[in-house]
Amino acid sequence: MSVVILSTGIVVVLGAFQMSLSALAAARESVNSGILLRQAMADAELALREAGGTIGSGSGAFDEEFKDYRWRRDVRTQAVIRPGDGQRLGNNVDVALLVWRDGSGARASATQLFFVKEPDS
């Protein structure tokens, strides 16, 4: 009788351990998605500055350690015109990013608005 009670207790403990391992894996994927999102947004900002204020939408995968993670970037650009004289001041560039892991529910997304000033003539 005591063996049955002991084995039932072990099964319950192992089930709880399995649930905590699953939660840990999900948390790790979520943290990785957030870190990769920050990296992708920094890369987009750098590309925007280097390209003189124009980058396009696109998608891709991350390298090596995070090869299961994907990203998608949607970019919208809108001219900023000064009221009154109609002078173009620059562009508002809206960058929306989504990062996810294939086969997982881990997702992270962000949108950031950049103002790119017109070059001085």
C-alpha positions in Angstrom: 0.0 0.0 0.0 2.8 2.4 0.9 4.5 1.7 -2.5 1.3 2.8 -4.3 1.1 6.0 -2.3 4.8 6.7 -2.8 4.6 6.0 -6.6 1.6 8.3 -6.9 3.4 11.1 -5.1 6.4 10.7 -7.4 4.2 10.9 -10.5 2.6 14.1 -9.2 6.0 15.6 -8.4 7.4 14.7 -11.8 4.3 16.2 -13.5 4.9 19.5 -11.6 8.5 19.4 -12.6 7.5 18.9 -16.3 5.2 21.9 -16.1 7.9 24.1 -14.7 10.3 23.1 -17.4 7.7 23.9 -20.1 7.2 27.3 -18.5 10.9 27.9 -18.4 11.3 27.1 -22.1 8.4 29.4 -23.0 9.9 32.2 -20.9 13.3 31.7 -22.6 11.7 31.9 -26.0 9.9 35.1 -25.0 13.1 36.7 -23.7 15.0 35.7 -26.8 12.2 37.2 -29.0 12.4 40.5 -27.1 16.2 40.7 -27.3 16.1 39.9 -31.1 13.4 42.5 -31.5 15.6 45.2 -30.0 18.5 44.1 -32.2 16.4 44.2 -35.3 15.1 47.7 -34.4 18.6 49.0 -33.8 19.7 47.5 -37.2 16.7 49.2 -38.9 17.6 52.5 -37.3 21.2 52.2 -38.4 20.2 51.3 -41.9 17.9 54.2 -42.0 20.6 56.6 -41.0 23.2 55.1 -43.4 20.7 55.1 -46.3 19.8 58.8 -45.9 16.3 58.2 -44.6 15.1 55.4 -46.8 14.8 51.7 -46.0 12.3 49.2 -47.3 10.1 46.6 -45.9 11.5 43.1 -45.7 11.8 39.8 -43.8 14.5 37.3 -43.0 16.0 35.1 -40.4 18.6 35.6 -37.7 22.1 33.9 -37.7 23.5 30.9 -36.1 22.4 30.6 -32.5 18.9 32.1 -33.3 18.4 30.5 -36.7 14.9 29.4 -35.8 13.8 33.0 -35.2 12.4 35.1 -38.1 11.7 38.8 -38.5 9.4 41.0 -40.7 9.8 44.7 -41.1 7.0 46.9 -42.5 8.0 50.5 -43.3 5.8 53.5 -44.1 7.1 56.9 -45.0 5.2 60.1 -45.0 6.5 63.5 -46.0 6.5 66.3 -43.3 5.5 69.6 -44.9 5.7 73.0 -43.0 2.3 74.6 -43.0 2.2 78.0 -44.7 5.1 77.9 -47.1 4.8 74.2 -48.1 8.5 73.6 -47.5 9.4 69.9 -47.1 11.1 69.4 -43.7 11.8 65.7 -44.0 10.0 62.4 -43.6 8.3 60.5 -40.8 9.4 56.9 -41.2 7.2 54.4 -39.3 9.0 51.1 -38.7 7.0 48.1 -37.5 8.8 44.9 -36.6 7.7 41.4 -35.7 10.0 38.7 -34.4 8.9 35.1 -33.9 10.2 31.6 -33.5 9.2 28.9 -36.0 6.9 26.3 -34.4 6.4 28.4 -31.3 4.0 30.9 -29.9 6.9 33.2 -28.9 6.4 36.6 -30.6 7.5 40.1 -30.0 6.5 43.2 -31.9 7.2 47.0 -31.8 6.6 50.1 -33.8 8.9 53.1 -33.8 8.6 56.4 -35.5 11.7 58.1 -36.8 11.9 61.6 -38.2 14.5 62.0 -40.9 15.4 65.7 -41.6 15.8 66.9 -45.2 19.4 67.5 -46.0 20.4 71.2 -45.9 20.7 72.6 -49.4 
